[in-house]
Amino acid sequence: MKIKETPLKDCYIIEPILFEDDRGYFYEKFNEKKFNELTGLNGHFVQDNVSKSNYGVVRGLHLQKANHAQAKLVSCLDGKVWDVAVDLRKGSPTFGKWFGVELSGENKLQFYVPRGFAHGFSVLSETAVFAYKCDNFYYKESEGGVLWNDQELRIDWKLPTADILLSDKDKIQPTFAEGNF
């Protein structure tokens, strides 16, 4: 695997080494030892989640707060998404900044989003199957978020606004300035 730094402190893009021939392909999706050596992080994950979404869906921006904060290693197994992380760590040199990367079943990239970040994605293909590895268990009472179209963050979701589909919860998340994180 290859690790690429992003403009956000502690966020990484992970590119697998692909072995391909006439039969298909093989790649190692995750190796804790290699991940820890290459990033200097603790890549111990305790929960895997998978979602399937249709074109235009925006999921996010979500986070888990306090003792239930989660680092995530995310990927798109089928289809194509625009994946976004926002640094919410006060005191971080990249606080309030966001970064996005296209993840797809074709490019097989993964995106590491550390604790203290909000995370979301938009679906750019007809459907997308999205996978999350989390380093802490989900706890409903610790849910937090930031409004997907926050005017201060100005995130480009790579979709026409008229095509965006949101959950009721995502329509009413607080703004970045309200600081519900």
N, C-alpha and C positions, 0 to 999 in steps of 0.2 A: 504494500500500500504506500501511496505517496500522500504527504500532508502539505497543504498549501495554506499559508496565512491569509487572513482577510483584513480589511481595514479596521475591523472591530477587534479590540483586545480580547484574546482568549477564544475567539471563534475560528474554526478551521474547516476547510473543505478537504474531504478524504476521497482520494481517487484510488480505486482498487487496481490491482494488476490483473488483467484479463488474459485468460488462456483460451484461444479460439481456434477451431478447426472446422472441417466440413460437417462434423456432428453437432456443433453448437458451441457453447462456451462454458467456462468454469471460472469462478473467482471466489476468493475468501472475503465474505462480507464483513466480518469482524473478527479480530484477534486481540484480546485484551492486552496481552504482553506487548505486541507490536505497537498498539495504540498508545499505551502508557510510555513506552520508550521514545516514540516519535514526538509525542506532545508534551511529555512531562506531567501529564494529568493522571488522575485516577479514573480510568474508564471502566469502573465496575457498575454494571447495569442490573436492575432488579425487576424491571417490568417492560414487556414489549406490547405495543398497541398497533393496530392496523385500522385504517379507515378507507372507505371507498367514497369518492365524491364525483359529482357531475361537473361538466364545464360551467365556469362562472362562479362556482362556490368559492367564497373566501372564508377560511377558518382562522379566527384569531382577531386580535392579538391576545394570546393567553399566557398565563404563568401561574405557578404555585408559589405562595408567599411563605416567608419565615422558615420554620423548621421543616416544612414540606416542599421547599424549593426543589426544582428538578433541573438537572442538566439533561439534554436530549441529543441523541445521535439519530438524525432523520434521513430518510431516503424515499424515493418514489420507485416502487417496484414495477408499475405499469402506468403508462401515460406520461403526462408532463405537468409539473407545477412550478410556480415561482415562489420560492421559499424565503421568508424574511425573518430576521432577528433584530431586536431593538435593545440596546444596552440601557438598562435601568439601574445600574449600580452607581449610586451617588459616590462621587470621588474618582470614578473611572475616567481616564483621559478620553474615552469615547462615549461617555454618558449622553443619552439623548440622540445618539446617531443610530442609523439603521443600515443594514446591508442585505442585499438579496442575491440569490443564486438560482439558476434553473436546474432543477433536479428531474431526471427522467429515467424510465426503464431502459432507455437507450444509452444514456451517458453513465449510468450506475454510480454517479457521485453521491456522497453522503455529506451532511453538514452537521458539525458539532456546535451546539448552542449551550453555553454554560449556564449554571445557576445565576439568577439575577437578570435574566433577559426575558423579554416578551417574545413570543414566537407565533408565526402564522404563515399560511400559504394560500395561494390562489390556484385554481385548476385551469390550465391552459388547453388541455386536450378534451376530447369527448367525455372521458372518465379518467380517473386516476386512483391508483391504489397506493396509499402512503403508509410508511412504517416509522414508528417512533421507538427507540430504545430509551428508557428513562432510568436515571440513577437513584430515584426515590419513588415511593409509592404515591399514587394519586390520593388526595384528601380533599373532598368537596368543600369543606369549610375554609380551605386555604386558597380557593380559586381567586384569581385576580385577572385584570386585563387592561387593555388600552383600546380606545375606539379605533377601529380599522382605518377610518379616513381622517384621523386627527390632523388638524390644520397646521400644527407646529411641526409634526414629523414629516408630512407630505410624502407618504409612501406611494410609489408607483407600483400598482398591483398588476400591471401589464394586461389589463382588461378594460374594455369600454365600461363606464360606470353603469350604463343601462343593462349590462349583462351580469352584474354582480348579484349573487344570491347569498344571503346571510341568515344565520339563526336569529331568533328573537333576542337571545342573550348578547350576541355580537353587535346588534343594532344599538344597544344601550350601555356599552362599556364606558367608563369614565375617560376623559381626555388625559393626555400626557400631563398637562398642567395641574390637573386634579390629583395626580400622584397616588393612585390607588395601588401602590406596589411597595 
